[in-house]
Amino acid sequence: MAAASGEPARPRQEEVAAAVVVVGSCMTDLVSLTPRLPKTGETIHGHKFFIGFGGKGANQCVQAARLGAKTSIVCKVGKDSFGNDYIENLKQNHISTEFTYQTKDAATGAASIIVNDEGQNIIVIVAGANLLLNTEDLKKAASAISRAKVLICQLEISPATSLEALTMARSSGVKTLFNPAPAIADLDPRFYTLSSVFCCNESEAEILTGLVVNSPTEAGKAALVLLERGCQVVVITLGASGCVTLSQAEPVPKHIPTEAVKAVDTTQLPADFVA
């Protein structure tokens, strides 16, 4: 039976602490595959449609679990069929759902995704229940957060909730990884100082710094700006060009290239990288 509004989706499952705790989003993905991306106002035929499980937070948690980490997610879904299916999917991926909440006050978050034959995509999200994850929910998960080795947050939930989760983790000596996506230009300065690792892509780096990021050299300049704001480690991903990283200990930008591959679908790549 589904849990009541504001209550955990299932009773306490285990005493062993999760190494990775994600405070973040769950989205039901509505995916259309097309030969190309449509232009503004254009209707085109697609060749396949499917429904999947997404959301930056849940994707990162699932990938970490599949890589062998003991994981738990603090999230909120709607008390609807999408929400019920999502909870079952988390269980099947061996993720603790002790702090997965359901609410009657909003629908499960959804993402409409179009992917072309080159693997490029456009995405529109409706956050729904994700935005109702709040302070009281975090308080119930305080023990799990304080005992984790790593806490991961993003911005598909309320920024205030992500900020509070990062604050809780750092106050307990837990390493934090913050993925500022979707990026907002006026990001609270505390996000930088609370991030053990600050990981964003080139477009997010542009929004956050106001600098153009089209190359590893330009990414290095943007990373320096972010480092100066208080991050311990900065990573800027560059798609096919790999990533640029630097840290307070090693403040010289380092470009890490990647092997060239044929992209099939880049939707999950950011979450895979974070995991």
C-alpha atoms as an extended CHARMM CRD file, in Angstrom:
* protein
*
       275  EXT
         1         1  MET       CA              0.0000000000        0.0000000000        0.0000000000  PROA      1               0.0000000000
         2         2  ALA       CA              1.2720000000        3.4850000000       -0.8400000000  PROA      2               0.0000000000
         3         3  ALA       CA              2.3230000000        5.6830000000        2.0500000000  PROA      3               0.0000000000
         4         4  ALA       CA              0.1870000000        8.5790000000        3.2400000000  PROA      4               0.0000000000
         5         5  SER       CA              1.0660000000       12.1510000000        2.3430000000  PROA      5               0.0000000000
         6         6  GLY       CA              4.2910000000       13.2910000000        3.9850000000  PROA      6               0.0000000000
         7         7  GLU       CA              5.1450000000        9.8460000000        5.3750000000  PROA      7               0.0000000000
         8         8  PRO       CA              7.9510000000        7.5020000000        4.2880000000  PROA      8               0.0000000000
         9         9  ALA       CA              7.0060000000        5.0790000000        1.5430000000  PROA      9               0.0000000000
        10        10  ARG       CA              8.0820000000        2.1180000000        3.6700000000  PROA      10              0.0000000000
        11        11  PRO       CA              9.1330000000        1.4470000000        7.3010000000  PROA      11              0.0000000000
        12        12  ARG       CA             12.7090000000        1.5380000000        8.4870000000  PROA      12              0.0000000000
        13        13  GLN       CA             14.5960000000       -1.1440000000        6.5580000000  PROA      13              0.0000000000
        14        14  GLU       CA             18.1250000000       -1.3600000000        7.8720000000  PROA      14              0.0000000000
        15        15  GLU       CA             20.6030000000       -0.1590000000       10.4320000000  PROA      15              0.0000000000
        16        16  VAL       CA             23.7140000000       -0.2530000000        8.2480000000  PROA      16              0.0000000000
        17        17  ALA       CA             24.4130000000        3.2810000000        7.0310000000  PROA      17              0.0000000000
        18        18  ALA       CA             24.3060000000        4.0530000000        3.3240000000  PROA      18              0.0000000000
        19        19  ALA       CA             27.6780000000        5.2000000000        2.0000000000  PROA      19              0.0000000000
        20        20  VAL       CA             26.0200000000        7.4600000000       -0.5720000000  PROA      20              0.0000000000
        21        21  VAL       CA             22.9480000000        9.5110000000        0.2860000000  PROA      21              0.0000000000
        22        22  VAL       CA             21.2620000000       11.5120000000       -2.4540000000  PROA      22              0.0000000000
        23        23  VAL       CA             18.8700000000       14.3320000000       -1.6400000000  PROA      23              0.0000000000
        24        24  GLY       CA             17.2200000000       15.0400000000       -4.9440000000  PROA      24              0.0000000000
        25        25  SER       CA             14.6830000000       14.5010000000       -7.6480000000  PROA      25              0.0000000000
        26        26  CYS       CA             12.6800000000       11.6600000000       -9.1360000000  PROA      26              0.0000000000
        27        27  MET       CA             11.1990000000       12.2450000000      -12.5820000000  PROA      27              0.0000000000
        28        28  THR       CA              9.1220000000       10.0390000000      -14.8280000000  PROA      28              0.0000000000
        29        29  ASP       CA             10.7160000000       10.3570000000      -18.2720000000  PROA      29              0.0000000000
        30        30  LEU       CA              8.4170000000       10.5590000000      -21.2990000000  PROA      30              0.0000000000
        31        31  VAL       CA             10.8490000000        9.9370000000      -24.1370000000  PROA      31              0.0000000000
        32        32  SER       CA             10.3280000000       10.3890000000      -27.8770000000  PROA      32              0.0000000000
        33        33  LEU       CA             12.9910000000        9.2950000000      -30.3770000000  PROA      33              0.0000000000
        34        34  THR       CA             13.0930000000       11.3140000000      -33.6060000000  PROA      34              0.0000000000
        35        35  PRO       CA             15.3930000000       11.6460000000      -36.6470000000  PROA      35              0.0000000000
        36        36  ARG       CA             16.0810000000       15.2670000000      -35.6900000000  PROA      36              0.0000000000
        37        37  LEU       CA             15.0210000000       17.8300000000      -33.1030000000  PROA      37              0.0000000000
        38        38  PRO       CA             11.9840000000       19.9010000000      -34.1340000000  PROA      38              0.0000000000
        39        39  LYS       CA             12.2180000000       23.6020000000      -34.8870000000  PROA      39              0.0000000000
        40        40  THR       CA             10.0580000000       26.1240000000      -33.0370000000  PROA      40              0.0000000000
        41        41  GLY       CA              6.3980000000       25.5550000000      -33.9090000000  PROA      41              0.0000000000
        42        42  GLU       CA              7.1550000000       22.4430000000      -35.9630000000  PROA      42              0.0000000000
        43        43  THR       CA              5.4830000000       19.0380000000      -35.6590000000  PROA      43              0.0000000000
        44        44  ILE       CA              7.5310000000       16.0330000000      -36.7400000000  PROA      44              0.0000000000
        45        45  HSD       CA              7.1110000000       12.2630000000      -36.6500000000  PROA      45              0.0000000000
        46        46  GLY       CA              9.0480000000       10.2290000000      -34.1190000000  PROA      46              0.0000000000
        47        47  HSD       CA              9.8610000000        6.5460000000      -34.4880000000  PROA      47              0.0000000000
        48        48  LYS       CA              9.7210000000        5.3540000000      -30.8580000000  PROA      48              0.0000000000
        49        49  PHE       CA              8.2290000000        6.3400000000      -27.4980000000  PROA      49              0.0000000000
        50        50  PHE       CA              8.8640000000        4.9310000000      -24.0350000000  PROA      50              0.0000000000
        51        51  ILE       CA              8.4200000000        5.8120000000      -20.3610000000  PROA      51              0.0000000000
        52        52  GLY       CA             11.4660000000        5.6010000000      -18.0960000000  PROA      52              0.0000000000
        53        53  PHE       CA             12.7030000000        6.5080000000      -14.6480000000  PROA      53              0.0000000000
        54        54  GLY       CA             14.7710000000        9.6840000000      -14.4350000000  PROA      54              0.0000000000
        55        55  GLY       CA             15.4660000000       12.8040000000      -12.4170000000  PROA      55              0.0000000000
        56        56  LYS       CA             19.0240000000       13.9110000000      -11.7580000000  PROA      56              0.0000000000
        57        57  GLY       CA             18.9750000000       12.7880000000       -8.1330000000  PROA      57              0.0000000000
        58        58  ALA       CA             17.5210000000        9.3420000000       -8.7360000000  PROA      58              0.0000000000
        59        59  ASN       CA             19.7300000000        8.7530000000      -11.7850000000  PROA      59              0.0000000000
        60        60  GLN       CA             22.8390000000        9.5110000000       -9.7470000000  PROA      60              0.0000000000
        61        61  CYS       CA             21.6350000000        7.2570000000       -6.9350000000  PROA      61              0.0000000000
        62        62  VAL       CA             20.8250000000        4.3470000000       -9.2610000000  PROA      62              0.0000000000
        63        63  GLN       CA             24.1870000000        4.5770000000      -11.0000000000  PROA      63              0.0000000000
        64        64  ALA       CA             26.0420000000        4.6950000000       -7.6750000000  PROA      64              0.0000000000
        65        65  ALA       CA             24.1080000000        1.5960000000       -6.5490000000  PROA      65              0.0000000000
        66        66  ARG       CA             24.9230000000       -0.2270000000       -9.7840000000  PROA      66              0.0000000000
        67        67  LEU       CA             28.5820000000        0.6000000000       -9.2290000000  PROA      67              0.0000000000
        68        68  GLY       CA             28.3740000000       -1.1960000000       -5.9000000000  PROA      68              0.0000000000
        69        69  ALA       CA             27.7510000000        1.5620000000       -3.3540000000  PROA      69              0.0000000000
        70        70  LYS       CA             25.1910000000        1.1630000000       -0.5810000000  PROA      70              0.0000000000
        71        71  THR       CA             22.7830000000        3.9980000000       -1.3490000000  PROA      71              0.0000000000
        72        72  SER       CA             19.7470000000        5.8070000000        0.0000000000  PROA      72              0.0000000000
        73        73  ILE       CA             17.6670000000        8.5870000000       -1.5160000000  PROA      73              0.0000000000
        74        74  VAL       CA             15.7300000000       11.3550000000        0.1980000000  PROA      74              0.0000000000
        75        75  CYS       CA             13.0250000000       12.3950000000       -2.2620000000  PROA      75              0.0000000000
        76        76  LYS       CA              9.3120000000       12.9820000000       -2.7760000000  PROA      76              0.0000000000
        77        77  VAL       CA              6.9610000000       11.6160000000       -5.4180000000  PROA      77              0.0000000000
        78        78  GLY       CA              3.2360000000       11.9550000000       -5.9750000000  PROA      78              0.0000000000
        79        79  LYS       CA              0.6970000000        9.5520000000       -4.5700000000  PROA      79              0.0000000000
        80        80  ASP       CA             -0.0830000000        8.3590000000       -8.0820000000  PROA      80              0.0000000000
        81        81  SER       CA              0.7500000000        5.5140000000      -10.4440000000  PROA      81              0.0000000000
        82        82  PHE       CA              4.0270000000        7.1400000000      -11.5310000000  PROA      82              0.0000000000
        83        83  GLY       CA              5.0380000000        7.5340000000       -7.8870000000  PROA      83              0.0000000000
        84        84  ASN       CA              4.1720000000        3.9440000000       -6.9960000000  PROA      84              0.0000000000
        85        85  ASP       CA              6.1070000000        2.6660000000       -9.9990000000  PROA      85              0.0000000000
        86        86  TYR       CA              9.0700000000        4.8210000000       -9.0610000000  PROA      86              0.0000000000
        87        87  ILE       CA              9.2820000000        3.4430000000       -5.5390000000  PROA      87              0.0000000000
        88        88  GLU       CA              9.2210000000       -0.0890000000       -6.9290000000  PROA      88              0.0000000000
        89        89  ASN       CA             11.9950000000        0.7930000000       -9.3740000000  PROA      89              0.0000000000
        90        90  LEU       CA             14.2030000000        2.0930000000       -6.5470000000  PROA      90              0.0000000000
        91        91  LYS       CA             13.6580000000       -1.1250000000       -4.6090000000  PROA      91              0.0000000000
        92        92  GLN       CA             14.5840000000       -3.2020000000       -7.6590000000  PROA      92              0.0000000000
        93        93  ASN       CA             17.8600000000       -1.2530000000       -7.8640000000  PROA      93              0.0000000000
        94        94  HSD       CA             18.6090000000       -2.0820000000       -4.2030000000  PROA      94              0.0000000000
        95        95  ILE       CA             18.2220000000        1.5310000000       -3.0520000000  PROA      95              0.0000000000
        96        96  SER       CA             16.8620000000        2.2880000000        0.4100000000  PROA      96              0.0000000000
        97        97  THR       CA             13.4290000000        3.9390000000        0.1430000000  PROA      97              0.0000000000
        98        98  GLU       CA             13.1350000000        4.6260000000        3.8550000000  PROA      98              0.0000000000
        99        99  PHE       CA             13.1040000000        8.3490000000        3.1060000000  PROA      99              0.0000000000
       100       100  THR       CA             11.1600000000        8.2530000000       -0.1530000000  PROA      100             0.0000000000
       101       101  TYR       CA              7.9820000000       10.1790000000        0.5780000000  PROA      101             0.0000000000
       102       102  GLN       CA              4.6510000000       10.3740000000       -1.2450000000  PROA      102             0.0000000000
       103       103  THR       CA              2.2630000000       13.3170000000       -1.2930000000  PROA      103             0.0000000000
       104       104  LYS       CA             -1.2880000000       13.9400000000       -2.4950000000  PROA      104             0.0000000000
       105       105  ASP       CA             -0.5150000000       17.6190000000       -3.0170000000  PROA      105             0.0000000000
       106       106  ALA       CA              1.3700000000       17.3110000000       -6.3080000000  PROA      106             0.0000000000
       107       107  ALA       CA              1.9720000000       14.8580000000       -9.1180000000  PROA      107             0.0000000000
       108       108  THR       CA              5.2020000000       12.9120000000       -9.4960000000  PROA      108             0.0000000000
       109       109  GLY       CA              7.7430000000       15.0270000000      -11.3810000000  PROA      109             0.0000000000
       110       110  ALA       CA              7.8560000000       14.4610000000      -15.1290000000  PROA      110             0.0000000000
       111       111  ALA       CA             10.3070000000       15.1630000000      -17.9270000000  PROA      111             0.0000000000
       112       112  SER       CA              9.3870000000       15.3750000000      -21.6090000000  PROA      112             0.0000000000
       113       113  ILE       CA             12.4710000000       14.3430000000      -23.5910000000  PROA      113             0.0000000000
       114       114  ILE       CA             13.1490000000       14.3490000000      -27.3250000000  PROA      114             0.0000000000
       115       115  VAL       CA             16.2630000000       12.5340000000      -28.5500000000  PROA      115             0.0000000000
       116       116  ASN       CA             17.5080000000       12.6830000000      -32.1430000000  PROA      116             0.0000000000
       117       117  ASP       CA             19.4680000000       10.0890000000      -34.0910000000  PROA      117             0.0000000000
       118       118  GLU       CA             22.7800000000       11.7020000000      -33.0510000000  PROA      118             0.0000000000
       119       119  GLY       CA             21.9170000000       11.2970000000      -29.3710000000  PROA      119             0.0000000000
       120       120  GLN       CA             21.2950000000       15.0210000000      -28.8120000000  PROA      120             0.0000000000
       121       121  ASN       CA             18.2840000000       15.9640000000      -26.7240000000  PROA      121             0.0000000000
       122       122  ILE       CA             15.9860000000       18.6880000000      -25.4990000000  PROA      122             0.0000000000
       123       123  ILE       CA             14.2580000000       18.3320000000      -22.1400000000  PROA      123             0.0000000000
       124       124  VAL       CA             11.3830000000       20.0720000000      -20.3610000000  PROA      124             0.0000000000
       125       125  ILE       CA             10.7880000000       19.1800000000      -16.7210000000  PROA      125             0.0000000000
       126       126  VAL       CA              7.7710000000       19.7430000000      -14.4630000000  PROA      126             0.0000000000
       127       127  ALA       CA              9.1570000000       19.2490000000      -10.9630000000  PROA      127             0.0000000000
       128       128  GLY       CA              5.8190000000       18.5460000000       -9.2490000000  PROA      128             0.0000000000
       129       129  ALA       CA              6.2470000000       16.7050000000       -5.9270000000  PROA      129             0.0000000000
       130       130  ASN       CA             10.0140000000       17.2620000000       -5.9970000000  PROA      130             0.0000000000
       131       131  LEU       CA              9.4930000000       20.8810000000       -4.9550000000  PROA      131             0.0000000000
       132       132  LEU       CA              7.5870000000       19.7760000000       -1.8570000000  PROA      132             0.0000000000
       133       133  LEU       CA             10.5770000000       17.9970000000       -0.3130000000  PROA      133             0.0000000000
       134       134  ASN       CA             11.1590000000       20.1200000000        2.7860000000  PROA      134             0.0000000000
       135       135  THR       CA             12.9090000000       20.6780000000        6.1030000000  PROA      135             0.0000000000
       136       136  GLU       CA             10.7620000000       18.1890000000        8.0020000000  PROA      136             0.0000000000
       137       137  ASP       CA             11.6240000000       15.4880000000        5.4830000000  PROA      137             0.0000000000
       138       138  LEU       CA             15.3290000000       16.2120000000        5.9370000000  PROA      138             0.0000000000
       139       139  LYS       CA             15.0530000000       16.0740000000        9.7170000000  PROA      139             0.0000000000
       140       140  LYS       CA             13.6500000000       12.5380000000        9.4790000000  PROA      140             0.0000000000
       141       141  ALA       CA             16.6650000000       11.5840000000        7.3480000000  PROA      141             0.0000000000
       142       142  ALA       CA             19.2340000000       13.3990000000        9.5340000000  PROA      142             0.0000000000
       143       143  SER       CA             20.7650000000       10.1820000000       10.8940000000  PROA      143             0.0000000000
       144       144  ALA       CA             21.2950000000        8.7270000000        7.4130000000  PROA      144             0.0000000000
       145       145  ILE       CA             22.8150000000       11.9850000000        6.1620000000  PROA      145             0.0000000000
       146       146  SER       CA             25.1840000000       12.3210000000        9.1160000000  PROA      146             0.0000000000
       147       147  ARG       CA             26.4450000000        8.7280000000        8.7530000000  PROA      147             0.0000000000
       148       148  ALA       CA             27.0150000000        8.8460000000        4.9790000000  PROA      148             0.0000000000
       149       149  LYS       CA             30.4150000000        9.0300000000        3.3510000000  PROA      149             0.0000000000
       150       150  VAL       CA             29.1050000000       11.2640000000        0.5580000000  PROA      150             0.0000000000
       151       151  LEU       CA             25.9990000000       13.4180000000        0.1380000000  PROA      151             0.0000000000
       152       152  ILE       CA             24.8920000000       14.3850000000       -3.3810000000  PROA      152             0.0000000000
       153       153  CYS       CA             22.5170000000       17.2600000000       -4.2060000000  PROA      153             0.0000000000
       154       154  GLN       CA             21.2150000000       19.0330000000       -7.3190000000  PROA      154             0.0000000000
       155       155  LEU       CA             18.7160000000       21.7970000000       -8.1480000000  PROA      155             0.0000000000
       156       156  GLU       CA             15.6580000000       19.8730000000       -9.3950000000  PROA      156             0.0000000000
       157       157  ILE       CA             14.2860000000       20.2030000000       -5.8690000000  PROA      157             0.0000000000
       158       158  SER       CA             13.9140000000       23.4660000000       -3.9470000000  PROA      158             0.0000000000
       159       159  PRO       CA             17.3260000000       25.1830000000       -3.7060000000  PROA      159             0.0000000000
       160       160  ALA       CA             16.6240000000       25.8810000000       -0.0370000000  PROA      160             0.0000000000
       161       161  THR       CA             16.1910000000       22.1510000000        0.6130000000  PROA      161             0.0000000000
       162       162  SER       CA             19.4150000000       21.2920000000       -1.2060000000  PROA      162             0.0000000000
       163       163  LEU       CA             21.2500000000       23.9980000000        0.7300000000  PROA      163             0.0000000000
       164       164  GLU       CA             19.9600000000       22.6990000000        4.0390000000  PROA      164             0.0000000000
       165       165  ALA       CA             20.9730000000       19.1360000000        3.1540000000  PROA      165             0.0000000000
       166       166  LEU       CA             24.4980000000       20.2710000000        2.2680000000  PROA      166             0.0000000000
       167       167  THR       CA             24.7060000000       22.2200000000        5.5220000000  PROA      167             0.0000000000
       168       168  MET       CA             23.6080000000       19.1780000000        7.5470000000  PROA      168             0.0000000000
       169       169  ALA       CA             26.1910000000       16.9920000000        5.8300000000  PROA      169             0.0000000000
       170       170  ARG       CA             29.1220000000       19.3570000000        6.2190000000  PROA      170             0.0000000000
       171       171  SER       CA             28.2950000000       19.9600000000        9.8860000000  PROA      171             0.0000000000
       172       172  SER       CA             28.7030000000       16.1860000000       10.3810000000  PROA      172             0.0000000000
       173       173  GLY       CA             31.9640000000       16.0190000000        8.4540000000  PROA      173             0.0000000000
       174       174  VAL       CA             30.3750000000       14.3240000000        5.4270000000  PROA      174             0.0000000000
       175       175  LYS       CA             31.8500000000       14.9780000000        1.9960000000  PROA      175             0.0000000000
       176       176  THR       CA             29.4580000000       16.7640000000       -0.3530000000  PROA      176             0.0000000000
       177       177  LEU       CA             29.0410000000       16.7170000000       -4.1080000000  PROA      177             0.0000000000
       178       178  PHE       CA             26.8670000000       19.4490000000       -5.5830000000  PROA      178             0.0000000000
       179       179  ASN       CA             25.6090000000       19.3690000000       -9.1740000000  PROA      179             0.0000000000
       180       180  PRO       CA             24.0990000000       22.8400000000       -9.8850000000  PROA      180             0.0000000000
       181       181  ALA       CA             21.5890000000       21.6790000000      -12.4690000000  PROA      181             0.0000000000
       182       182  PRO       CA             19.4290000000       23.2580000000      -13.7120000000  PROA      182             0.0000000000
       183       183  ALA       CA             21.7600000000       26.2090000000      -13.1350000000  PROA      183             0.0000000000
       184       184  ILE       CA             20.5760000000       29.5640000000      -11.7760000000  PROA      184             0.0000000000
       185       185  ALA       CA             22.6330000000       32.7150000000      -12.2670000000  PROA      185             0.0000000000
       186       186  ASP       CA             22.0720000000       34.0940000000       -8.7460000000  PROA      186             0.0000000000
       187       187  LEU       CA             23.0510000000       30.9100000000       -6.9300000000  PROA      187             0.0000000000
       188       188  ASP       CA             23.3300000000       31.3750000000       -3.1660000000  PROA      188             0.0000000000
       189       189  PRO       CA             27.0660000000       31.8310000000       -2.3760000000  PROA      189             0.0000000000
       190       190  ARG       CA             26.8220000000       29.2050000000        0.3710000000  PROA      190             0.0000000000
       191       191  PHE       CA             26.4770000000       26.4700000000       -2.2520000000  PROA      191             0.0000000000
       192       192  TYR       CA             30.0960000000       27.0430000000       -3.2360000000  PROA      192             0.0000000000
       193       193  THR       CA             31.5230000000       26.9810000000        0.2700000000  PROA      193             0.0000000000
       194       194  LEU       CA             29.4880000000       23.9090000000        1.2330000000  PROA      194             0.0000000000
       195       195  SER       CA             30.6250000000       21.8750000000       -1.7870000000  PROA      195             0.0000000000
       196       196  SER       CA             33.5140000000       19.4540000000       -1.3540000000  PROA      196             0.0000000000
       197       197  VAL       CA             33.1200000000       18.8080000000       -5.0870000000  PROA      197             0.0000000000
       198       198  PHE       CA             31.2930000000       21.2500000000       -7.3620000000  PROA      198             0.0000000000
       199       199  CYS       CA             30.4630000000       19.5110000000      -10.6550000000  PROA      199             0.0000000000
       200       200  CYS       CA             28.7510000000       21.2360000000      -13.5920000000  PROA      200             0.0000000000
       201       201  ASN       CA             28.7540000000       21.1470000000      -17.3890000000  PROA      201             0.0000000000
       202       202  GLU       CA             29.8610000000       23.8880000000      -19.7630000000  PROA      202             0.0000000000
       203       203  SER       CA             26.4590000000       25.5460000000      -20.1640000000  PROA      203             0.0000000000
       204       204  GLU       CA             25.9220000000       25.5910000000      -16.3990000000  PROA      204             0.0000000000
       205       205  ALA       CA             29.3970000000       27.0560000000      -15.9330000000  PROA      205             0.0000000000
       206       206  GLU       CA             28.5080000000       29.8400000000      -18.3760000000  PROA      206             0.0000000000
       207       207  ILE       CA             25.3260000000       30.6900000000      -16.4520000000  PROA      207             0.0000000000
       208       208  LEU       CA             27.1220000000       30.6790000000      -13.1100000000  PROA      208             0.0000000000
       209       209  THR       CA             30.1820000000       32.6900000000      -14.1650000000  PROA      209             0.0000000000
       210       210  GLY       CA             29.0100000000       34.7660000000      -17.1270000000  PROA      210             0.0000000000
       211       211  LEU       CA             32.0110000000       33.4890000000      -19.1160000000  PROA      211             0.0000000000
       212       212  VAL       CA             31.8870000000       31.7480000000      -22.4920000000  PROA      212             0.0000000000
       213       213  VAL       CA             32.8720000000       28.0780000000      -22.1670000000  PROA      213             0.0000000000
       214       214  ASN       CA             33.5320000000       26.4660000000      -25.5510000000  PROA      214             0.0000000000
       215       215  SER       CA             36.9300000000       24.8820000000      -24.9560000000  PROA      215             0.0000000000
       216       216  PRO       CA             39.0490000000       23.3220000000      -22.2090000000  PROA      216             0.0000000000
       217       217  THR       CA             40.9860000000       26.5910000000      -21.8610000000  PROA      217             0.0000000000
       218       218  GLU       CA             37.8010000000       28.5980000000      -21.3530000000  PROA      218             0.0000000000
       219       219  ALA       CA             36.5110000000       25.9300000000      -18.9500000000  PROA      219             0.0000000000
       220       220  GLY       CA             39.7070000000       26.3470000000      -16.9210000000  PROA      220             0.0000000000
       221       221  LYS       CA             39.0530000000       30.0690000000      -16.5730000000  PROA      221             0.0000000000
       222       222  ALA       CA             35.4630000000       29.4430000000      -15.4480000000  PROA      222             0.0000000000
       223       223  ALA       CA             36.6480000000       26.7840000000      -12.9870000000  PROA      223             0.0000000000
       224       224  LEU       CA             39.0380000000       29.2810000000      -11.4070000000  PROA      224             0.0000000000
       225       225  VAL       CA             36.1460000000       31.6840000000      -10.8510000000  PROA      225             0.0000000000
       226       226  LEU       CA             34.1450000000       28.9340000000       -9.1410000000  PROA      226             0.0000000000
       227       227  LEU       CA             37.1440000000       27.8990000000       -7.0480000000  PROA      227             0.0000000000
       228       228  GLU       CA             37.5660000000       31.4720000000       -5.8410000000  PROA      228             0.0000000000
       229       229  ARG       CA             33.9880000000       31.3670000000       -4.5730000000  PROA      229             0.0000000000
       230       230  GLY       CA             34.9580000000       28.7150000000       -2.0390000000  PROA      230             0.0000000000
       231       231  CYS       CA             34.6180000000       25.2740000000       -3.6630000000  PROA      231             0.0000000000
       232       232  GLN       CA             37.1810000000       22.6790000000       -2.6150000000  PROA      232             0.0000000000
       233       233  VAL       CA             37.2110000000       20.8860000000       -5.9750000000  PROA      233             0.0000000000
       234       234  VAL       CA             35.6760000000       22.0530000000       -9.2670000000  PROA      234             0.0000000000
       235       235  VAL       CA             34.8800000000       19.7850000000      -12.2100000000  PROA      235             0.0000000000
       236       236  ILE       CA             33.4740000000       21.1430000000      -15.4820000000  PROA      236             0.0000000000
       237       237  THR       CA             32.3450000000       18.4800000000      -17.9340000000  PROA      237             0.0000000000
       238       238  LEU       CA             32.7400000000       19.1770000000      -21.6580000000  PROA      238             0.0000000000
       239       239  GLY       CA             30.8850000000       16.3580000000      -23.3740000000  PROA      239             0.0000000000
       240       240  ALA       CA             33.0410000000       14.7990000000      -26.0790000000  PROA      240             0.0000000000
       241       241  SER       CA             35.9930000000       16.9580000000      -24.9590000000  PROA      241             0.0000000000
       242       242  GLY       CA             36.2000000000       15.3140000000      -21.5300000000  PROA      242             0.0000000000
       243       243  CYS       CA             36.4050000000       17.5590000000      -18.4820000000  PROA      243             0.0000000000
       244       244  VAL       CA             38.4990000000       20.1660000000      -16.6990000000  PROA      244             0.0000000000
       245       245  THR       CA             39.2370000000       19.9090000000      -12.9970000000  PROA      245             0.0000000000
       246       246  LEU       CA             41.1370000000       21.8410000000      -10.3430000000  PROA      246             0.0000000000
       247       247  SER       CA             41.1600000000       22.1350000000       -6.5640000000  PROA      247             0.0000000000
       248       248  GLN       CA             42.2970000000       24.3340000000       -3.7060000000  PROA      248             0.0000000000
       249       249  ALA       CA             45.2780000000       22.0030000000       -3.3200000000  PROA      249             0.0000000000
       250       250  GLU       CA             46.0360000000       22.0200000000       -7.0720000000  PROA      250             0.0000000000
       251       251  PRO       CA             44.6100000000       25.2870000000       -8.4810000000  PROA      251             0.0000000000
       252       252  VAL       CA             46.0450000000       24.8430000000      -11.9910000000  PROA      252             0.0000000000
       253       253  PRO       CA             43.2970000000       23.6590000000      -14.4040000000  PROA      253             0.0000000000
       254       254  LYS       CA             43.8290000000       20.1240000000      -15.6910000000  PROA      254             0.0000000000
       255       255  HSD       CA             42.1640000000       18.9160000000      -18.8850000000  PROA      255             0.0000000000
       256       256  ILE       CA             41.2030000000       15.2310000000      -18.8800000000  PROA      256             0.0000000000
       257       257  PRO       CA             40.2880000000       14.1390000000      -22.4380000000  PROA      257             0.0000000000
       258       258  THR       CA             37.9960000000       11.2500000000      -23.2690000000  PROA      258             0.0000000000
       259       259  GLU       CA             37.8670000000        8.6410000000      -25.9900000000  PROA      259             0.0000000000
       260       260  ALA       CA             35.6700000000        9.3890000000      -29.0010000000  PROA      260             0.0000000000
       261       261  VAL       CA             32.5120000000        7.2480000000      -29.1520000000  PROA      261             0.0000000000
       262       262  LYS       CA             29.2560000000        7.3280000000      -31.1090000000  PROA      262             0.0000000000
       263       263  ALA       CA             26.6020000000        8.7940000000      -28.8420000000  PROA      263             0.0000000000
       264       264  VAL       CA             23.3160000000        6.9150000000      -28.6630000000  PROA      264             0.0000000000
       265       265  ASP       CA             21.5640000000        9.0090000000      -25.9770000000  PROA      265             0.0000000000
       266       266  THR       CA             23.2650000000       11.6510000000      -23.8120000000  PROA      266             0.0000000000
       267       267  THR       CA             20.3240000000       12.1450000000      -21.4070000000  PROA      267             0.0000000000
       268       268  GLN       CA             21.8190000000       10.0810000000      -18.5640000000  PROA      268             0.0000000000
       269       269  LEU       CA             25.4600000000       11.1060000000      -19.0460000000  PROA      269             0.0000000000
       270       270  PRO       CA             25.6000000000       13.8510000000      -16.3790000000  PROA      270             0.0000000000
       271       271  ALA       CA             24.2210000000       11.4650000000      -13.7410000000  PROA      271             0.0000000000
       272       272  ASP       CA             26.5870000000        8.7030000000      -14.8290000000  PROA      272             0.0000000000
       273       273  PHE       CA             29.5490000000       11.0630000000      -14.4850000000  PROA      273             0.0000000000
       274       274  VAL       CA             28.5300000000       12.2310000000      -11.0080000000  PROA      274             0.0000000000
       275       275  ALA       CA             28.0480000000        8.6360000000       -9.8120000000  PROA      275             0.0000000000
